[in-house]
Amino acid sequence: MIQTKNVCKPIRRHKIGFFGTCTFLLQVLLYVAPTASLEAQTPSDALMMPSKNICVLFAYDMGSFDRYWEGDYLRSNETIATVDRNTVLPMAAIGILDDLNFYIALPFIRTESSEPNGGKFTGARGFQDLGLAVKYRAIQETVVNGELTAFATASFSTPFTNYLSDYMPYSIGSGAPEFALRAISQYQWNNGFYIRGSIAHLWRGYTEAERDYYYADGSYYTAWMDVPNAWTYDGVVGKWLFDYSLKLEFSYTGLASTSGDDIRAYNAAQPTNRVKFDRIGFSAQYYFKSLKGLGVVAYHNRIIDGRNMAKLSNTGFGVTYQFNPFKKSIQVEENEQ
C-alpha cells in the first residue's frame, strides 16, 4: 500500500502557465512513510504527464518515532525505544494520453529499533506492496484569473512479498489488498499560486497473521484479520517560483478509519486497529533548465495528532528524470517523409 507529490518537470499549457508531469511519484512516498500499516497509494496532486512521456523517480525516505498513540493516549515504550523506518522507492509514471496517466511503484522498506532496544526485537525488511493507479483529468477550464481543474483517480495495491503484517510497529505494511477512488480539484492563478483539495475512500481486504486467535473487541478464532476501510483527505497551498522552475507546497493530510478497535494497554498494535492521524508537511521541487528532464525534490512531514499509530516524522529526497522514448522514432519517420 502506498499513497506522494508531483515531481517531474512541468510543461506550459494554455495561458495559465505550467501543468506538471509525473503526478504519482512523490505523493506515493508521502503515504508510504506515515504509518506502520501504510495508508494509501493514490495520487493527490493536480498535474498530468503528457502523452508518450515517462517519468521515473528514485527516492529515499527516513522516518522515526519514539512515541505512539494507544487509543487516544500518547505514550512511550522503552522496549521498542526509537523505531526507524527507511524506504527506498523506485517509481514510474506513464502518459498514455494527455488526460490519462498510468502509475506504478514498488517500495523497499526497512524497520529497526535504536540501540537502547538492546536486541529485544529485530526489525523487518523487504519489498512492500505493488501499487498501480490511473488518473483522468475530467475538467480543465479558464475561470477568471486562473484555471480550474478536476481529476478522478483509481488505484490498487497488493502485497508483493509474503511479509508478516502482524508484527507492529516493525511490519513493513498491512498485508492486505487495497482499492481506492479519489476526487481532486485545484484552482491555480496566473501568477503561479494555487490551492488544492482532495478526498478518497480506501477499501481494504483481509491480512493473514501467524496465529489462529486474536482479540479485537471480541475473540476471533482465525488467522484472518479484517483491515479497516478509511477516508483520507488533503489540503494544499503552493506556489511556482523562478519562471516555474521551483515549486513550494505546504500540505495537510488527514486519515480516519471507518471501523476497528483500539490498541489495548501494554499490548502491540495489530492490523485491525482503528487508525486516525493529522499530518502537516512541506515540500520543494526543482527542475534544471540546463539539464533537460532532470529534477530533484525534498520534503518533510510531521504527524501532529493521531489514534492507534506512531507519532512519526519523516524526511525524504528524490531524483526524477522525464523522457519521451518515442521521440527519436517519430523524428526519423518525419525525416523519411
Contacts in CASP RR format, 6 or more apart in sequence:
PFRMAT RR
TARGET T0000
AUTHOR 0000-0000-0000
METHOD contacts of the structure
MODEL  1
MIQTKNVCKPIRRHKIGFFGTCTFLLQVLLYVAPTASLEAQTPSDALMMP
SKNICVLFAYDMGSFDRYWEGDYLRSNETIATVDRNTVLPMAAIGILDDL
NFYIALPFIRTESSEPNGGKFTGARGFQDLGLAVKYRAIQETVVNGELTA
FATASFSTPFTNYLSDYMPYSIGSGAPEFALRAISQYQWNNGFYIRGSIA
HLWRGYTEAERDYYYADGSYYTAWMDVPNAWTYDGVVGKWLFDYSLKLEF
SYTGLASTSGDDIRAYNAAQPTNRVKFDRIGFSAQYYFKSLKGLGVVAYH
NRIIDGRNMAKLSNTGFGVTYQFNPFKKSIQVEENEQ
1 31 0 8 1.000
1 32 0 8 1.000
1 37 0 8 1.000
1 38 0 8 1.000
1 39 0 8 1.000
1 40 0 8 1.000
1 41 0 8 1.000
1 128 0 8 1.000
1 129 0 8 1.000
1 131 0 8 1.000
1 157 0 8 1.000
1 173 0 8 1.000
1 174 0 8 1.000
1 175 0 8 1.000
1 176 0 8 1.000
1 178 0 8 1.000
2 28 0 8 1.000
2 29 0 8 1.000
2 31 0 8 1.000
2 32 0 8 1.000
2 38 0 8 1.000
2 40 0 8 1.000
2 41 0 8 1.000
2 105 0 8 1.000
2 107 0 8 1.000
2 128 0 8 1.000
2 129 0 8 1.000
2 131 0 8 1.000
2 157 0 8 1.000
3 27 0 8 1.000
3 28 0 8 1.000
3 30 0 8 1.000
3 31 0 8 1.000
3 32 0 8 1.000
3 38 0 8 1.000
3 39 0 8 1.000
3 40 0 8 1.000
3 41 0 8 1.000
3 42 0 8 1.000
3 44 0 8 1.000
3 155 0 8 1.000
3 180 0 8 1.000
3 232 0 8 1.000
4 24 0 8 1.000
4 25 0 8 1.000
4 26 0 8 1.000
4 27 0 8 1.000
4 28 0 8 1.000
4 29 0 8 1.000
4 30 0 8 1.000
4 31 0 8 1.000
4 32 0 8 1.000
4 43 0 8 1.000
5 25 0 8 1.000
5 26 0 8 1.000
5 27 0 8 1.000
5 30 0 8 1.000
5 45 0 8 1.000
5 249 0 8 1.000
5 251 0 8 1.000
5 283 0 8 1.000
5 285 0 8 1.000
5 297 0 8 1.000
5 299 0 8 1.000
6 20 0 8 1.000
6 21 0 8 1.000
6 22 0 8 1.000
6 23 0 8 1.000
6 25 0 8 1.000
6 26 0 8 1.000
6 27 0 8 1.000
6 45 0 8 1.000
6 46 0 8 1.000
6 47 0 8 1.000
6 247 0 8 1.000
6 285 0 8 1.000
7 22 0 8 1.000
7 25 0 8 1.000
7 26 0 8 1.000
7 55 0 8 1.000
7 57 0 8 1.000
7 285 0 8 1.000
7 295 0 8 1.000
7 297 0 8 1.000
7 318 0 8 1.000
7 320 0 8 1.000
8 20 0 8 1.000
8 21 0 8 1.000
8 22 0 8 1.000
8 25 0 8 1.000
8 49 0 8 1.000
8 55 0 8 1.000
8 57 0 8 1.000
8 93 0 8 1.000
8 287 0 8 1.000
8 293 0 8 1.000
8 295 0 8 1.000
8 320 0 8 1.000
8 321 0 8 1.000
8 322 0 8 1.000
9 20 0 8 1.000
9 21 0 8 1.000
9 287 0 8 1.000
9 293 0 8 1.000
9 294 0 8 1.000
9 295 0 8 1.000
9 320 0 8 1.000
9 322 0 8 1.000
10 18 0 8 1.000
10 19 0 8 1.000
10 20 0 8 1.000
10 21 0 8 1.000
10 47 0 8 1.000
10 240 0 8 1.000
10 244 0 8 1.000
10 247 0 8 1.000
10 287 0 8 1.000
11 18 0 8 1.000
11 19 0 8 1.000
11 20 0 8 1.000
11 21 0 8 1.000
11 50 0 8 1.000
12 18 0 8 1.000
12 19 0 8 1.000
12 244 0 8 1.000
13 19 0 8 1.000
14 142 0 8 1.000
14 147 0 8 1.000
15 142 0 8 1.000
15 146 0 8 1.000
15 147 0 8 1.000
15 190 0 8 1.000
16 142 0 8 1.000
16 146 0 8 1.000
16 147 0 8 1.000
16 188 0 8 1.000
16 190 0 8 1.000
17 190 0 8 1.000
17 192 0 8 1.000
17 244 0 8 1.000
18 192 0 8 1.000
18 240 0 8 1.000
18 244 0 8 1.000
19 47 0 8 1.000
19 48 0 8 1.000
19 149 0 8 1.000
20 47 0 8 1.000
20 48 0 8 1.000
20 49 0 8 1.000
21 47 0 8 1.000
21 48 0 8 1.000
21 49 0 8 1.000
21 50 0 8 1.000
21 53 0 8 1.000
21 55 0 8 1.000
21 93 0 8 1.000
21 322 0 8 1.000
22 47 0 8 1.000
22 49 0 8 1.000
22 55 0 8 1.000
22 57 0 8 1.000
22 93 0 8 1.000
22 320 0 8 1.000
22 322 0 8 1.000
23 43 0 8 1.000
23 45 0 8 1.000
23 46 0 8 1.000
23 47 0 8 1.000
23 48 0 8 1.000
23 49 0 8 1.000
23 93 0 8 1.000
23 101 0 8 1.000
23 103 0 8 1.000
23 135 0 8 1.000
24 43 0 8 1.000
24 91 0 8 1.000
24 93 0 8 1.000
24 101 0 8 1.000
24 103 0 8 1.000
24 105 0 8 1.000
24 133 0 8 1.000
24 135 0 8 1.000
25 55 0 8 1.000
25 57 0 8 1.000
25 59 0 8 1.000
25 91 0 8 1.000
25 93 0 8 1.000
25 103 0 8 1.000
25 105 0 8 1.000
25 320 0 8 1.000
26 57 0 8 1.000
26 59 0 8 1.000
26 283 0 8 1.000
26 285 0 8 1.000
26 297 0 8 1.000
26 299 0 8 1.000
26 318 0 8 1.000
27 42 0 8 1.000
27 43 0 8 1.000
27 44 0 8 1.000
27 45 0 8 1.000
28 41 0 8 1.000
28 43 0 8 1.000
28 89 0 8 1.000
28 91 0 8 1.000
28 103 0 8 1.000
28 105 0 8 1.000
28 107 0 8 1.000
28 131 0 8 1.000
29 59 0 8 1.000
29 61 0 8 1.000
29 87 0 8 1.000
29 89 0 8 1.000
29 91 0 8 1.000
29 107 0 8 1.000
29 316 0 8 1.000
30 253 0 8 1.000
30 283 0 8 1.000
30 299 0 8 1.000
30 301 0 8 1.000
31 38 0 8 1.000
31 39 0 8 1.000
31 40 0 8 1.000
31 41 0 8 1.000
31 42 0 8 1.000
32 38 0 8 1.000
32 41 0 8 1.000
32 61 0 8 1.000
32 87 0 8 1.000
32 89 0 8 1.000
32 107 0 8 1.000
32 109 0 8 1.000
32 128 0 8 1.000
33 61 0 8 1.000
33 63 0 8 1.000
33 85 0 8 1.000
33 87 0 8 1.000
33 301 0 8 1.000
33 312 0 8 1.000
33 314 0 8 1.000
34 253 0 8 1.000
34 277 0 8 1.000
34 279 0 8 1.000
34 301 0 8 1.000
34 303 0 8 1.000
34 309 0 8 1.000
34 312 0 8 1.000
34 314 0 8 1.000
35 275 0 8 1.000
35 277 0 8 1.000
35 309 0 8 1.000
35 310 0 8 1.000
35 312 0 8 1.000
36 85 0 8 1.000
36 111 0 8 1.000
36 168 0 8 1.000
36 169 0 8 1.000
36 170 0 8 1.000
36 171 0 8 1.000
36 173 0 8 1.000
36 269 0 8 1.000
36 309 0 8 1.000
36 310 0 8 1.000
37 165 0 8 1.000
37 168 0 8 1.000
37 171 0 8 1.000
37 173 0 8 1.000
37 174 0 8 1.000
37 227 0 8 1.000
37 271 0 8 1.000
37 275 0 8 1.000
38 128 0 8 1.000
38 129 0 8 1.000
38 173 0 8 1.000
38 174 0 8 1.000
39 202 0 8 1.000
39 230 0 8 1.000
39 232 0 8 1.000
39 255 0 8 1.000
39 275 0 8 1.000
40 155 0 8 1.000
40 178 0 8 1.000
40 180 0 8 1.000
40 200 0 8 1.000
40 202 0 8 1.000
40 230 0 8 1.000
40 232 0 8 1.000
40 255 0 8 1.000
41 105 0 8 1.000
41 129 0 8 1.000
41 131 0 8 1.000
41 133 0 8 1.000
41 155 0 8 1.000
41 157 0 8 1.000
41 178 0 8 1.000
41 180 0 8 1.000
42 133 0 8 1.000
42 153 0 8 1.000
42 155 0 8 1.000
42 180 0 8 1.000
42 181 0 8 1.000
42 182 0 8 1.000
42 200 0 8 1.000
42 232 0 8 1.000
43 103 0 8 1.000
43 133 0 8 1.000
43 135 0 8 1.000
43 153 0 8 1.000
43 155 0 8 1.000
43 182 0 8 1.000
43 184 0 8 1.000
44 153 0 8 1.000
44 182 0 8 1.000
44 184 0 8 1.000
44 196 0 8 1.000
44 197 0 8 1.000
44 198 0 8 1.000
44 200 0 8 1.000
44 234 0 8 1.000
45 184 0 8 1.000
45 196 0 8 1.000
45 236 0 8 1.000
46 149 0 8 1.000
46 151 0 8 1.000
46 184 0 8 1.000
46 185 0 8 1.000
46 186 0 8 1.000
46 188 0 8 1.000
46 194 0 8 1.000
46 196 0 8 1.000
48 95 0 8 1.000
48 98 0 8 1.000
48 99 0 8 1.000
48 101 0 8 1.000
48 135 0 8 1.000
48 137 0 8 1.000
49 55 0 8 1.000
49 93 0 8 1.000
49 94 0 8 1.000
49 95 0 8 1.000
49 101 0 8 1.000
49 322 0 8 1.000
50 95 0 8 1.000
50 98 0 8 1.000
51 95 0 8 1.000
51 96 0 8 1.000
51 97 0 8 1.000
51 98 0 8 1.000
52 95 0 8 1.000
52 324 0 8 1.000
52 325 0 8 1.000
52 326 0 8 1.000
52 327 0 8 1.000
53 94 0 8 1.000
53 95 0 8 1.000
53 322 0 8 1.000
53 323 0 8 1.000
53 324 0 8 1.000
54 92 0 8 1.000
54 93 0 8 1.000
54 94 0 8 1.000
54 95 0 8 1.000
54 322 0 8 1.000
54 323 0 8 1.000
54 324 0 8 1.000
54 325 0 8 1.000
55 92 0 8 1.000
55 93 0 8 1.000
55 320 0 8 1.000
55 321 0 8 1.000
55 322 0 8 1.000
55 323 0 8 1.000
56 90 0 8 1.000
56 91 0 8 1.000
56 92 0 8 1.000
56 320 0 8 1.000
56 321 0 8 1.000
56 322 0 8 1.000
57 89 0 8 1.000
57 90 0 8 1.000
57 91 0 8 1.000
57 92 0 8 1.000
57 318 0 8 1.000
57 319 0 8 1.000
57 320 0 8 1.000
58 88 0 8 1.000
58 89 0 8 1.000
58 90 0 8 1.000
58 318 0 8 1.000
58 319 0 8 1.000
59 87 0 8 1.000
59 88 0 8 1.000
59 89 0 8 1.000
59 91 0 8 1.000
59 297 0 8 1.000
59 316 0 8 1.000
59 317 0 8 1.000
59 318 0 8 1.000
59 319 0 8 1.000
60 86 0 8 1.000
60 87 0 8 1.000
60 88 0 8 1.000
60 89 0 8 1.000
60 316 0 8 1.000
60 317 0 8 1.000
60 318 0 8 1.000
61 86 0 8 1.000
61 87 0 8 1.000
61 89 0 8 1.000
61 314 0 8 1.000
61 315 0 8 1.000
61 316 0 8 1.000
62 84 0 8 1.000
62 85 0 8 1.000
62 86 0 8 1.000
62 314 0 8 1.000
62 315 0 8 1.000
62 316 0 8 1.000
63 84 0 8 1.000
63 85 0 8 1.000
63 86 0 8 1.000
63 312 0 8 1.000
63 313 0 8 1.000
63 314 0 8 1.000
63 315 0 8 1.000
64 82 0 8 1.000
64 83 0 8 1.000
64 84 0 8 1.000
64 85 0 8 1.000
64 312 0 8 1.000
64 313 0 8 1.000
64 314 0 8 1.000
65 82 0 8 1.000
65 83 0 8 1.000
65 169 0 8 1.000
65 310 0 8 1.000
65 311 0 8 1.000
65 312 0 8 1.000
65 313 0 8 1.000
66 76 0 8 1.000
66 81 0 8 1.000
66 82 0 8 1.000
66 83 0 8 1.000
67 74 0 8 1.000
67 75 0 8 1.000
67 76 0 8 1.000
67 310 0 8 1.000
67 311 0 8 1.000
68 74 0 8 1.000
68 75 0 8 1.000
68 77 0 8 1.000
68 169 0 8 1.000
68 269 0 8 1.000
68 309 0 8 1.000
68 310 0 8 1.000
68 311 0 8 1.000
69 75 0 8 1.000
69 263 0 8 1.000
69 306 0 8 1.000
69 307 0 8 1.000
69 308 0 8 1.000
69 309 0 8 1.000
69 310 0 8 1.000
69 311 0 8 1.000
70 262 0 8 1.000
70 263 0 8 1.000
70 265 0 8 1.000
70 308 0 8 1.000
71 262 0 8 1.000
71 263 0 8 1.000
71 307 0 8 1.000
71 308 0 8 1.000
72 306 0 8 1.000
72 307 0 8 1.000
74 311 0 8 1.000
78 116 0 8 1.000
79 117 0 8 1.000
79 120 0 8 1.000
79 121 0 8 1.000
80 113 0 8 1.000
80 117 0 8 1.000
80 121 0 8 1.000
80 169 0 8 1.000
81 113 0 8 1.000
81 114 0 8 1.000
81 115 0 8 1.000
81 116 0 8 1.000
81 117 0 8 1.000
81 118 0 8 1.000
82 113 0 8 1.000
82 114 0 8 1.000
82 116 0 8 1.000
83 111 0 8 1.000
83 112 0 8 1.000
83 113 0 8 1.000
83 114 0 8 1.000
83 169 0 8 1.000
83 170 0 8 1.000
83 310 0 8 1.000
84 111 0 8 1.000
84 112 0 8 1.000
84 113 0 8 1.000
84 114 0 8 1.000
85 109 0 8 1.000
85 110 0 8 1.000
85 111 0 8 1.000
85 312 0 8 1.000
85 314 0 8 1.000
86 109 0 8 1.000
86 110 0 8 1.000
86 111 0 8 1.000
87 107 0 8 1.000
87 108 0 8 1.000
87 109 0 8 1.000
87 110 0 8 1.000
88 107 0 8 1.000
88 108 0 8 1.000
88 109 0 8 1.000
89 105 0 8 1.000
89 107 0 8 1.000
89 108 0 8 1.000
90 105 0 8 1.000
90 106 0 8 1.000
91 103 0 8 1.000
91 104 0 8 1.000
91 105 0 8 1.000
91 106 0 8 1.000
92 103 0 8 1.000
92 104 0 8 1.000
92 105 0 8 1.000
93 101 0 8 1.000
93 102 0 8 1.000
93 103 0 8 1.000
94 101 0 8 1.000
94 102 0 8 1.000
94 103 0 8 1.000
94 104 0 8 1.000
95 101 0 8 1.000
95 102 0 8 1.000
96 102 0 8 1.000
98 137 0 8 1.000
99 136 0 8 1.000
99 137 0 8 1.000
100 134 0 8 1.000
100 135 0 8 1.000
100 136 0 8 1.000
100 137 0 8 1.000
101 134 0 8 1.000
101 135 0 8 1.000
102 132 0 8 1.000
102 133 0 8 1.000
102 134 0 8 1.000
103 131 0 8 1.000
103 132 0 8 1.000
103 133 0 8 1.000
103 134 0 8 1.000
103 135 0 8 1.000
103 155 0 8 1.000
104 130 0 8 1.000
104 131 0 8 1.000
104 132 0 8 1.000
105 130 0 8 1.000
105 131 0 8 1.000
106 127 0 8 1.000
106 128 0 8 1.000
106 129 0 8 1.000
106 130 0 8 1.000
106 131 0 8 1.000
106 160 0 8 1.000
107 127 0 8 1.000
107 128 0 8 1.000
107 129 0 8 1.000
108 125 0 8 1.000
108 126 0 8 1.000
108 127 0 8 1.000
108 128 0 8 1.000
109 124 0 8 1.000
109 125 0 8 1.000
109 126 0 8 1.000
109 127 0 8 1.000
109 128 0 8 1.000
109 172 0 8 1.000
109 173 0 8 1.000
110 123 0 8 1.000
110 124 0 8 1.000
110 125 0 8 1.000
110 126 0 8 1.000
110 172 0 8 1.000
111 123 0 8 1.000
111 124 0 8 1.000
111 125 0 8 1.000
111 169 0 8 1.000
111 170 0 8 1.000
111 171 0 8 1.000
111 172 0 8 1.000
112 122 0 8 1.000
112 123 0 8 1.000
112 170 0 8 1.000
113 119 0 8 1.000
113 120 0 8 1.000
113 121 0 8 1.000
113 123 0 8 1.000
113 170 0 8 1.000
121 170 0 8 1.000
122 170 0 8 1.000
123 170 0 8 1.000
124 163 0 8 1.000
124 164 0 8 1.000
124 167 0 8 1.000
124 170 0 8 1.000
124 171 0 8 1.000
124 172 0 8 1.000
125 172 0 8 1.000
126 161 0 8 1.000
126 163 0 8 1.000
126 172 0 8 1.000
127 160 0 8 1.000
127 161 0 8 1.000
128 159 0 8 1.000
128 160 0 8 1.000
128 161 0 8 1.000
128 163 0 8 1.000
128 172 0 8 1.000
128 173 0 8 1.000
129 157 0 8 1.000
129 158 0 8 1.000
129 159 0 8 1.000
129 160 0 8 1.000
129 173 0 8 1.000
129 175 0 8 1.000
129 178 0 8 1.000
130 157 0 8 1.000
130 158 0 8 1.000
130 159 0 8 1.000
130 160 0 8 1.000
131 155 0 8 1.000
131 156 0 8 1.000
131 157 0 8 1.000
131 158 0 8 1.000
132 155 0 8 1.000
132 156 0 8 1.000
132 157 0 8 1.000
133 153 0 8 1.000
133 154 0 8 1.000
133 155 0 8 1.000
133 156 0 8 1.000
134 153 0 8 1.000
134 154 0 8 1.000
134 155 0 8 1.000
135 151 0 8 1.000
135 152 0 8 1.000
135 153 0 8 1.000
136 151 0 8 1.000
136 152 0 8 1.000
136 153 0 8 1.000
137 149 0 8 1.000
137 150 0 8 1.000
137 151 0 8 1.000
138 150 0 8 1.000
138 151 0 8 1.000
138 152 0 8 1.000
139 148 0 8 1.000
139 149 0 8 1.000
139 150 0 8 1.000
140 147 0 8 1.000
140 148 0 8 1.000
140 149 0 8 1.000
141 147 0 8 1.000
141 148 0 8 1.000
141 149 0 8 1.000
142 148 0 8 1.000
143 187 0 8 1.000
145 189 0 8 1.000
145 190 0 8 1.000
146 187 0 8 1.000
146 188 0 8 1.000
146 189 0 8 1.000
146 190 0 8 1.000
147 187 0 8 1.000
147 188 0 8 1.000
148 185 0 8 1.000
148 186 0 8 1.000
148 187 0 8 1.000
149 185 0 8 1.000
149 186 0 8 1.000
149 187 0 8 1.000
149 188 0 8 1.000
150 183 0 8 1.000
150 184 0 8 1.000
150 185 0 8 1.000
150 186 0 8 1.000
151 182 0 8 1.000
151 183 0 8 1.000
151 184 0 8 1.000
151 185 0 8 1.000
152 181 0 8 1.000
152 182 0 8 1.000
152 183 0 8 1.000
152 184 0 8 1.000
153 180 0 8 1.000
153 181 0 8 1.000
153 182 0 8 1.000
153 184 0 8 1.000
153 200 0 8 1.000
154 179 0 8 1.000
154 180 0 8 1.000
154 181 0 8 1.000
154 182 0 8 1.000
155 178 0 8 1.000
155 179 0 8 1.000
155 180 0 8 1.000
155 182 0 8 1.000
156 177 0 8 1.000
156 178 0 8 1.000
156 179 0 8 1.000
156 180 0 8 1.000
157 177 0 8 1.000
157 178 0 8 1.000
158 177 0 8 1.000
158 178 0 8 1.000
159 173 0 8 1.000
159 175 0 8 1.000
159 176 0 8 1.000
159 177 0 8 1.000
163 171 0 8 1.000
163 172 0 8 1.000
163 173 0 8 1.000
163 175 0 8 1.000
164 171 0 8 1.000
164 209 0 8 1.000
164 210 0 8 1.000
165 171 0 8 1.000
165 173 0 8 1.000
165 174 0 8 1.000
165 175 0 8 1.000
165 176 0 8 1.000
165 207 0 8 1.000
165 208 0 8 1.000
165 209 0 8 1.000
165 225 0 8 1.000
165 271 0 8 1.000
166 207 0 8 1.000
166 209 0 8 1.000
166 210 0 8 1.000
166 211 0 8 1.000
166 214 0 8 1.000
166 225 0 8 1.000
166 270 0 8 1.000
166 271 0 8 1.000
168 268 0 8 1.000
168 269 0 8 1.000
168 270 0 8 1.000
168 271 0 8 1.000
169 268 0 8 1.000
169 269 0 8 1.000
169 310 0 8 1.000
174 204 0 8 1.000
174 207 0 8 1.000
174 227 0 8 1.000
174 271 0 8 1.000
175 207 0 8 1.000
175 227 0 8 1.000
175 271 0 8 1.000
176 204 0 8 1.000
176 205 0 8 1.000
176 206 0 8 1.000
176 207 0 8 1.000
176 227 0 8 1.000
176 271 0 8 1.000
177 204 0 8 1.000
177 205 0 8 1.000
178 202 0 8 1.000
178 203 0 8 1.000
178 204 0 8 1.000
178 205 0 8 1.000
179 202 0 8 1.000
179 203 0 8 1.000
180 200 0 8 1.000
180 201 0 8 1.000
180 202 0 8 1.000
180 203 0 8 1.000
181 200 0 8 1.000
181 201 0 8 1.000
182 198 0 8 1.000
182 199 0 8 1.000
182 200 0 8 1.000
183 198 0 8 1.000
183 199 0 8 1.000
183 200 0 8 1.000
184 196 0 8 1.000
184 197 0 8 1.000
184 198 0 8 1.000
185 196 0 8 1.000
185 197 0 8 1.000
185 198 0 8 1.000
186 194 0 8 1.000
186 195 0 8 1.000
186 196 0 8 1.000
186 197 0 8 1.000
187 194 0 8 1.000
187 195 0 8 1.000
187 196 0 8 1.000
188 194 0 8 1.000
192 239 0 8 1.000
192 240 0 8 1.000
192 244 0 8 1.000
193 238 0 8 1.000
193 239 0 8 1.000
193 240 0 8 1.000
194 236 0 8 1.000
194 237 0 8 1.000
194 238 0 8 1.000
194 239 0 8 1.000
194 240 0 8 1.000
195 235 0 8 1.000
195 236 0 8 1.000
195 237 0 8 1.000
195 238 0 8 1.000
196 234 0 8 1.000
196 235 0 8 1.000
196 236 0 8 1.000
196 238 0 8 1.000
197 233 0 8 1.000
197 234 0 8 1.000
197 235 0 8 1.000
197 236 0 8 1.000
198 233 0 8 1.000
198 234 0 8 1.000
198 235 0 8 1.000
199 231 0 8 1.000
199 232 0 8 1.000
199 233 0 8 1.000
199 234 0 8 1.000
200 231 0 8 1.000
200 232 0 8 1.000
200 233 0 8 1.000
201 229 0 8 1.000
201 230 0 8 1.000
201 231 0 8 1.000
202 229 0 8 1.000
202 230 0 8 1.000
202 231 0 8 1.000
202 232 0 8 1.000
203 229 0 8 1.000
204 227 0 8 1.000
204 228 0 8 1.000
204 229 0 8 1.000
204 230 0 8 1.000
205 226 0 8 1.000
205 227 0 8 1.000
206 224 0 8 1.000
206 225 0 8 1.000
206 226 0 8 1.000
206 227 0 8 1.000
207 224 0 8 1.000
207 225 0 8 1.000
207 227 0 8 1.000
207 271 0 8 1.000
208 223 0 8 1.000
208 224 0 8 1.000
208 225 0 8 1.000
209 223 0 8 1.000
209 224 0 8 1.000
209 225 0 8 1.000
209 270 0 8 1.000
209 271 0 8 1.000
210 223 0 8 1.000
211 223 0 8 1.000
212 221 0 8 1.000
212 222 0 8 1.000
212 223 0 8 1.000
213 219 0 8 1.000
213 220 0 8 1.000
213 221 0 8 1.000
213 222 0 8 1.000
214 220 0 8 1.000
214 225 0 8 1.000
214 270 0 8 1.000
214 272 0 8 1.000
215 264 0 8 1.000
216 225 0 8 1.000
216 260 0 8 1.000
216 261 0 8 1.000
216 270 0 8 1.000
216 272 0 8 1.000
217 260 0 8 1.000
217 261 0 8 1.000
225 270 0 8 1.000
225 271 0 8 1.000
225 272 0 8 1.000
226 272 0 8 1.000
227 271 0 8 1.000
227 272 0 8 1.000
228 257 0 8 1.000
228 258 0 8 1.000
228 259 0 8 1.000
228 260 0 8 1.000
228 272 0 8 1.000
228 273 0 8 1.000
228 274 0 8 1.000
228 275 0 8 1.000
229 257 0 8 1.000
229 258 0 8 1.000
229 259 0 8 1.000
230 255 0 8 1.000
230 256 0 8 1.000
230 257 0 8 1.000
230 258 0 8 1.000
230 275 0 8 1.000
231 255 0 8 1.000
231 256 0 8 1.000
231 258 0 8 1.000
232 253 0 8 1.000
232 254 0 8 1.000
232 255 0 8 1.000
232 256 0 8 1.000
233 253 0 8 1.000
233 254 0 8 1.000
233 255 0 8 1.000
234 251 0 8 1.000
234 252 0 8 1.000
234 253 0 8 1.000
234 254 0 8 1.000
235 251 0 8 1.000
235 252 0 8 1.000
235 253 0 8 1.000
236 249 0 8 1.000
236 250 0 8 1.000
236 251 0 8 1.000
236 252 0 8 1.000
237 249 0 8 1.000
237 250 0 8 1.000
237 251 0 8 1.000
238 247 0 8 1.000
238 248 0 8 1.000
238 249 0 8 1.000
238 250 0 8 1.000
239 247 0 8 1.000
239 248 0 8 1.000
240 246 0 8 1.000
240 247 0 8 1.000
241 247 0 8 1.000
241 248 0 8 1.000
245 286 0 8 1.000
245 287 0 8 1.000
245 288 0 8 1.000
245 289 0 8 1.000
246 284 0 8 1.000
246 285 0 8 1.000
246 286 0 8 1.000
247 284 0 8 1.000
247 285 0 8 1.000
247 286 0 8 1.000
248 282 0 8 1.000
248 283 0 8 1.000
248 284 0 8 1.000
249 282 0 8 1.000
249 283 0 8 1.000
249 284 0 8 1.000
250 280 0 8 1.000
250 281 0 8 1.000
250 282 0 8 1.000
251 280 0 8 1.000
251 281 0 8 1.000
251 282 0 8 1.000
251 283 0 8 1.000
252 278 0 8 1.000
252 279 0 8 1.000
252 280 0 8 1.000
252 281 0 8 1.000
253 278 0 8 1.000
253 279 0 8 1.000
253 280 0 8 1.000
253 281 0 8 1.000
253 301 0 8 1.000
254 276 0 8 1.000
254 277 0 8 1.000
254 278 0 8 1.000
254 279 0 8 1.000
255 275 0 8 1.000
255 276 0 8 1.000
255 277 0 8 1.000
256 275 0 8 1.000
256 276 0 8 1.000
257 273 0 8 1.000
257 274 0 8 1.000
257 275 0 8 1.000
257 276 0 8 1.000
259 274 0 8 1.000
260 272 0 8 1.000
260 273 0 8 1.000
260 274 0 8 1.000
261 272 0 8 1.000
261 273 0 8 1.000
261 274 0 8 1.000
262 273 0 8 1.000
262 274 0 8 1.000
262 307 0 8 1.000
262 308 0 8 1.000
263 269 0 8 1.000
263 270 0 8 1.000
263 273 0 8 1.000
263 308 0 8 1.000
269 308 0 8 1.000
269 309 0 8 1.000
273 308 0 8 1.000
273 309 0 8 1.000
274 307 0 8 1.000
274 308 0 8 1.000
275 307 0 8 1.000
275 308 0 8 1.000
275 309 0 8 1.000
276 306 0 8 1.000
276 307 0 8 1.000
276 308 0 8 1.000
276 309 0 8 1.000
277 303 0 8 1.000
277 305 0 8 1.000
277 306 0 8 1.000
277 307 0 8 1.000
277 309 0 8 1.000
278 303 0 8 1.000
278 304 0 8 1.000
278 305 0 8 1.000
278 306 0 8 1.000
279 301 0 8 1.000
279 302 0 8 1.000
279 303 0 8 1.000
279 304 0 8 1.000
280 301 0 8 1.000
280 302 0 8 1.000
280 304 0 8 1.000
281 299 0 8 1.000
281 300 0 8 1.000
281 301 0 8 1.000
281 302 0 8 1.000
282 299 0 8 1.000
282 300 0 8 1.000
283 297 0 8 1.000
283 298 0 8 1.000
283 299 0 8 1.000
283 300 0 8 1.000
284 297 0 8 1.000
284 298 0 8 1.000
284 299 0 8 1.000
285 295 0 8 1.000
285 296 0 8 1.000
285 297 0 8 1.000
286 295 0 8 1.000
286 296 0 8 1.000
286 297 0 8 1.000
287 293 0 8 1.000
287 294 0 8 1.000
287 295 0 8 1.000
287 296 0 8 1.000
287 320 0 8 1.000
288 294 0 8 1.000
288 295 0 8 1.000
293 320 0 8 1.000
293 321 0 8 1.000
293 322 0 8 1.000
293 323 0 8 1.000
294 319 0 8 1.000
294 320 0 8 1.000
294 321 0 8 1.000
295 319 0 8 1.000
295 320 0 8 1.000
295 321 0 8 1.000
296 317 0 8 1.000
296 318 0 8 1.000
296 319 0 8 1.000
296 320 0 8 1.000
297 317 0 8 1.000
297 318 0 8 1.000
297 319 0 8 1.000
297 320 0 8 1.000
298 315 0 8 1.000
298 316 0 8 1.000
298 317 0 8 1.000
298 318 0 8 1.000
299 315 0 8 1.000
299 316 0 8 1.000
300 313 0 8 1.000
300 314 0 8 1.000
300 315 0 8 1.000
300 316 0 8 1.000
301 313 0 8 1.000
301 314 0 8 1.000
301 315 0 8 1.000
302 313 0 8 1.000
303 309 0 8 1.000
303 310 0 8 1.000
303 311 0 8 1.000
303 312 0 8 1.000
303 313 0 8 1.000
END
